[in-house]
Amino acid sequence: MTIIKDKKIHSTLLISLNNIKTRNSMIPGFHDEIQSSIKKGEDDNSVSSIIIYGEGNFFCAGGDLNSLKKRRYMSREDRLINLTHLNKTISSIRNCKKPTIAAVEGGAAGAGVSLAMACDFLIMAENAFFSLAYVKIGLTPDGGVTKLLAEILPKQILSEMSLLGDKVFANKLQHYGMINVLSDKDVVKDEALKFSKKFENLPYNSMRRIKTLNSEAYKNNFSEQMQLEAELMVESQGDKESIEGIDAFI
């Protein structure tokens, strides 16, 4: 079975999670396939952005519970090895050189929230939700989700999501500035494709450098960030992209 499908639409690579029976959970093979699709989009010069979307009206239910049950019989080292597959997927999205867009229909649970939050942009249906229900089955969050959420949410809301494990719906998430586009239900994919057109004619090297700046801004102090900005501005000023862009603008 193909767990992940990808299709180029104009200059956008649409990556579809396609394990509908288990709400697109991360069954064996999931991580290899999605990482391959992300690399494909990253390496294709004709692709300007990447969308991750869940088929079957649900984004991603996170880890496969049947697989997780078996891990109690593994050694601690083997459990850690299994988690590196998830971490590699999240890192591949987080560090992708192209703009990434999560299109969330229905909901995202567990590591599915990590998958959505690792993207640069979030488009979410008005009736969709995030759920970190780890605590309800005696587990703890993974896939960097507490860090990704802590970059945006107040401590009390992060505590509500992680310690209670209740669903938090899109209207509340939008209140905290997490959502770029709040969509009508059933048209999230269309809204994401419309949004992705914004990147069609933007310069690749400039976007790649800006993504680096945005990522480093969360950990650098002010002086370090100013220095990085200066270094990347110097690179940009000598780039063919900026020479052509400035001439066109003038």
C-alpha positions in Angstrom: 0.0 0.0 0.0 1.2 3.5 -0.8 1.0 5.5 2.4 2.1 8.8 0.9 1.2 10.1 -2.5 2.7 13.2 -4.1 1.6 15.1 -7.2 2.9 18.3 -8.7 0.2 20.9 -9.3 1.6 23.9 -11.2 4.7 24.8 -9.0 3.4 23.2 -5.8 4.1 19.6 -4.7 1.0 18.3 -2.9 1.9 15.5 -0.5 -1.1 13.5 0.5 -1.2 11.2 3.5 -3.2 8.2 2.3 -3.8 5.8 5.1 -7.4 6.6 5.5 -8.5 3.5 7.5 -6.3 4.5 10.4 -6.9 8.3 10.0 -3.5 8.6 8.3 -1.6 7.3 11.3 2.2 6.8 11.1 2.2 3.1 10.4 5.5 1.3 9.3 6.8 2.9 6.1 5.2 6.3 6.7 8.4 8.1 7.6 10.5 6.8 4.8 7.8 7.7 2.3 7.1 11.2 3.5 10.8 12.0 3.9 11.3 10.9 0.3 8.4 13.1 -0.9 9.7 16.1 0.9 13.2 15.6 -0.5 11.7 15.3 -4.0 10.0 18.6 -3.6 13.1 20.2 -2.1 15.3 19.0 -5.0 12.9 19.9 -7.8 13.8 23.4 -9.0 10.3 23.8 -10.6 8.7 23.4 -7.2 8.2 26.6 -5.2 6.2 25.3 -2.2 5.1 22.0 -0.6 1.6 21.2 0.9 1.0 18.3 3.3 -2.6 17.2 3.4 -4.5 14.3 4.9 -7.0 12.3 2.7 -10.3 11.1 4.1 -11.2 14.3 6.0 -8.5 13.9 8.7 -5.0 15.2 8.7 -3.0 12.7 10.8 -3.8 10.7 13.9 -0.2 10.5 14.9 1.5 7.2 16.0 0.0 3.9 15.2 -1.3 2.5 18.6 -0.8 -1.1 17.5 2.8 -0.5 16.9 3.2 1.5 20.1 1.8 -1.4 22.1 4.6 -3.7 20.9 7.3 -1.3 22.0 6.8 -2.2 25.7 8.7 -5.4 24.8 11.6 -3.5 23.2 14.8 -2.4 25.0 15.1 1.3 25.8 17.7 1.7 23.0 15.4 0.2 20.4 12.6 2.4 21.5 14.8 5.4 21.0 15.8 4.2 17.5 12.1 4.0 16.6 11.6 7.6 17.7 14.4 8.8 15.5 12.3 8.1 12.4 9.6 10.5 13.7 12.2 13.1 14.6 13.8 12.8 11.2 10.4 13.5 9.5 9.7 16.5 11.7 13.3 17.9 11.1 13.0 17.3 7.3 9.9 19.5 7.3 11.2 22.1 9.7 14.5 22.4 7.8 13.0 22.2 4.3 14.4 24.9 2.0 11.0 25.4 0.4 7.9 27.0 2.1 5.8 24.2 3.6 2.0 24.4 4.2 -0.1 22.1 6.4 -3.7 21.8 5.2 -5.6 20.4 8.2 -9.1 19.0 7.6 -10.9 17.3 10.4 -8.1 17.2 13.0 -4.6 16.3 14.0 -3.7 14.2 17.0 -0.5 13.3 18.8 2.5 13.4 16.4 0.1 14.7 13.7 0.2 18.0 15.6 4.0 17.9 15.3 3.6 17.3 11.6 1.3 20.3 11.1 3.3 22.6 13.4 6.6 21.8 11.7 5.3 23.5 8.6 5.8 27.2 7.9 2.1 27.9 7.3 -1.1 26.4 8.7 -4.4 26.3 6.9 -7.2 24.8 9.0 -10.9 24.0 8.6 -13.1 25.9 11.0 -14.4 22.6 12.5 -10.9 21.0 12.8 -9.0 20.5 16.0 -5.6 19.7 17.6 -5.4 17.0 20.3 -2.4 16.0 22.4 -4.1 13.1 24.1 -0.8 11.4 25.2 -1.7 11.8 28.9 -4.9 9.8 28.4 -3.0 6.7 27.5 -0.1 7.2 29.9 2.4 8.5 27.3 4.2 11.8 26.8 4.4 14.2 23.8 7.1 13.6 21.2 8.2 14.9 17.8 9.2 18.3 19.2 5.5 19.3 19.7 6.0 20.9 23.1 8.8 23.1 21.6 6.8 23.9 18.5 3.7 25.0 20.5 5.7 26.8 23.2 7.1 29.1 20.5 3.5 30.4 20.0 1.2 29.6 23.0 1.0 30.9 26.5 2.1 28.4 29.2 -1.4 27.9 30.4 -2.7 26.9 27.0 0.2 24.5 26.4 -0.6 23.0 29.8 -4.2 22.7 28.9 -3.4 20.8 25.7 -0.7 18.5 27.1 -1.8 17.8 30.6 -5.6 17.5 29.9 -5.3 16.1 26.4 -8.6 17.7 25.3 -9.4 18.8 21.7 -8.6 22.4 21.0 -10.6 23.7 18.0 -9.5 26.0 15.2 -11.2 29.1 16.4 -9.3 29.0 19.7 -6.0 28.3 17.9 -6.7 31.2 15.5 -7.1 33.5 18.6 -3.5 32.7 19.5 -2.3 33.5 16.0 -1.5 30.0 15.0 -3.5 29.8 11.7 -2.8 31.6 8.5 -6.1 30.8 6.8 -9.2 29.6 8.6 -11.1 27.7 5.9 -14.6 26.4 5.4 -14.8 22.7 5.9 -14.2 20.4 2.9 -12.2 23.0 1.0 -8.9 23.1 2.9 -6.9 21.5 0.0 -8.3 24.1 -2.4 -7.5 26.9 0.0 -3.9 25.6 0.5 -3.4 25.4 -3.3 -4.7 29.0 -3.7 -2.3 30.1 -0.9 0.6 28.3 -2.5 0.4 30.4 -5.6 1.8 33.3 -3.6 5.2 31.6 -3.8 5.2 30.9 -7.6 7.3 34.0 -8.6 9.2 34.7 -5.4 13.0 34.1 -5.5 14.1 30.8 -4.2 17.5 31.8 -2.6 15.9 34.8 -0.8 13.1 32.6 0.7 15.7 30.0 1.7 17.8 32.6 3.6 14.7 34.1 5.2 13.6 30.6 6.4 17.1 30.3 8.0 16.7 33.7 9.7 13.2 32.9 11.0 14.4 29.5 12.4 17.5 31.0 14.1 15.5 33.9 15.6 14.0 31.7 18.2 17.3 30.8 19.7 19.7 33.6 18.9 20.1 36.7 21.1 19.7 40.1 19.5 23.3 40.6 18.6 23.7 37.1 17.1 20.6 37.6 15.0 21.7 41.0 13.7 25.0 39.4 12.8 23.3 36.6 10.9 21.0 39.0 9.1 24.1 41.0 8.0 25.8 37.9 6.7 22.8 36.7 4.7 22.1 40.3 3.4 25.7 40.4 2.1 25.1 37.0 0.3 21.8 38.3 -1.1 23.3 41.5 -2.4 25.7 39.6 -4.6 23.1 37.1 -5.8 21.7 37.2 -9.3 18.2 37.1 -7.9 18.6 40.5 -6.1 20.3 42.1 -9.1 17.4 41.1 -11.4 14.8 41.9 -8.7 16.1 45.4 -7.9 16.4 46.3 -11.6 12.8 45.1 -12.2 11.5 47.0 -9.2 13.2 50.2 -10.3 
